[in-house]
Amino acid sequence: MTEYIAGVAIPAGRLAAEATELVRDSASPLLFHHSRRVYLFGMLHGRRRGLDPDPELLYVGALFHDLGLTDTYRTTEQRFEVDGADEARRFLTAHGIDAAAAQRVWTAIALHTTPGIPEHMDPEIALVAAGVETDVIGIGYHDLDPGEIRAVVAAHPRPDFKKQILAAFAHGFGDRPDTTFGTINADVLAHFQPGFTRTDFVDVIESGPWPE
């Protein structure tokens, strides 16, 4: 039987089931529940905006979006968003999803911390970002029905979420601080990593190899 939360159907096919199992096995309960809320909030925002995403692709994008914070899938040389995006593309391709669709999910995950761009792109890209923004920052919170929000949080609780997600961010990319240049992730390290110094864009330009 299809599971519904806040009136949103959870994809029930083999692809979604294996995505759920992979994330349950590799991510903490904090990240698993967060990722499911991202899907649910994304779908609810999609209804409000009149968008029609592919639910399976949005589900995989939401579930995989923070895999780059986990010890299983994190690297040390690229942004954590790209770690998750790469794994999602591998997963989808292995399940026979065509390259264009897999690339949409890759882009959704890669851009989910880049405000101002995803909302102008395909529904899956726009709504992964919208779900993340609502669950982490509260953007769009007041646009959703309070009863739907309560239903989502009842199914996927968020105890001490603000503190715990910031700790997960700091752990997930604390050993690759250079990858936070030009991103909101640098704010996390500025708060939680002693001695962290942001790379300054103006300094990068002025110290570059061009004579003028």
N, C-alpha and C positions, 0 to 999 in steps of 0.2 A: 504494500500500500504506500502511496505517496505521502510523505510527511509535509505538513503545512505549518508554518510559523508566521504569525501576523498576516495570515492570508497569502503568504508566499510559498510556492511549492519548492521543496528541496529536490534537485534533480535525482532521479532514482536509478539511472542506468549504470552499467558496469564502469564507465569512465568516471562518473562522479563517485561511485563507491570506492574505487581504487585510489582516487585522489584523496578522499577522506581518510582512508587507511594510511596512506603515505604520510599525510600531515599529522595524524594522531600519533604515528610511530616516531616521528622525527622532531616535532615541535612540542613545547610545553603546553599544558592546559591553558595558560594565559594566551599564547599565540593562537592556539586552535579556536578557542571561543571568540577571540577578537576577529579571526579570519572569517568565521561563520557569520558574525554580526556584520562584517563588511559586505558580504554577499547579500544579506537580508536588507540592510540599509540601502545598498546600491539598487536592488530591485524595487524597493519602495520609492526611491527617488526617480527611478526610471518611469514608474507609473505616473508620478506627478508631472514629469517633464514630457510625457508622451513618447518615450524612447522604447524601442523593442529589441533588447539585447538577446543574443543566444544564451539561454540560461546555463547550459553546460559550460560554455566558454567563460561566462562571467563567474561561475562557481569556481572553476579552476584558477582563474585569475585572482579571485579573492583568497582562496585557500593557499595559494603558492606565494602570495605577494610578500610575505615576511620570511620565507624559507632561508633567505640569505642571512638572517639573524641566528639561525640554528647551528649548532656545532657540526651537524651532518653535512650541511650544504654551503656553509660559509667559506669564502676564500679570503685571502689577505691582499689581493692585488687589484680588485675592482670594487665598485660600489655594491652595497648589499642588495640593492634593487636588481642589479644585473644578475647577481647569483640566482635569485629566485626566478627571474625572467628566463634565464638559460635553462633551468631545470624544468620549468613549465613547458617550454618549447620542446625539449627532449621528450617529456612525458606525453604530450599531445601527438607528436610525430610518431612515437612508438605505438600509439593507439589508433593510427590511421587518419588522424585529422590533417586536412590539407594545409599546405605551407602558408597560405594567406591567412587562414584562421588562426594558426599557431602563432603567426607573427603579430596578429592583433593582440593576443594574450601577452606575448612578450612585451609589446609596447605598453600595454595597460600596466604591467608590473613595473617596468623600467621607469615609467613617468609618474608613478603614484605619489611621489613626494615632490613633484614639480608643479606648483600651482599655476593656474592661468592658461594652461595649454590643453590638458586632457578633455575639458568640457567642450572643446571645439572639434573633437575627433569622434571615432566610431563609438556606438553605445557601450560596448564592453570596456573600452578605454575610459570613457567619461564616468562610468558608473563604479568601476573599481576605485577610482580617485574619490568619487562622491561618498562612497561607503567608508573609506579610510578617513576622509575629512570629518564626517559626522562622528565616527566612533572615537577618534583620537582628539580632535580639536573642538568638535561641537558645531562645525559649520553645517548648516541645514537642519540642525536639531529641531528648531522651532517650525520648520516647514513640514515636519512629519506629525502624524496623529499621535497624541500621547498614549493612547491605548495600544497602538502598534509598537511603539517604543517599549512599553512595559512588557508586551508579549515577547519581543526579541530578547530583552534582558532577562526575563524569566527563564527562557530556554537556554540562554548563554550568558550567565552572570558575569559581572565585571567588578569583583571585590578589589578594592585598593588599586584600581586599574591605572590611574594616572601615574602613581609612583612606580608600579611594576613595569609598565610599558617603557617608561623612561630608562629604567634599569636594563631592560632588554635591549633597547637601542644602544646604550653605552657599552654593554658587553658585546653586542653584535658587530660594531665597527670601531671599537676603541683601539684595536691593534692595527688599524689601517686609516689613521687620521687624515692622510693626504687625500683619500677618496671623498672626503666631505667638502672639499673646496668648491665654493659656489653653490652649496646646497643648504637646506634647512638643518641637515644633520650636524653641521658644524656648531649649531646652537647647543645641541646636547653635550658635545665634548667640552664646549666652553663652560658649561655648568658642572660637569661631573668628572672631567679628567684634569687633575692638577698639572699645571705647566703647559697645557695645550695653547698653542698660538695659531690663530687663523692665518691662512694664506690670504694676503691682501691683493685684490685684483689690480689696483692702481700700482702697487709695488711690482707686480709681475710685468705689467706693461713697461714701466719706467726702467726696470733692470733687464729688459730683453735685449737681444743682440742688435736691433736696429739702431743706427747712430742718432736718429732723430724721429 
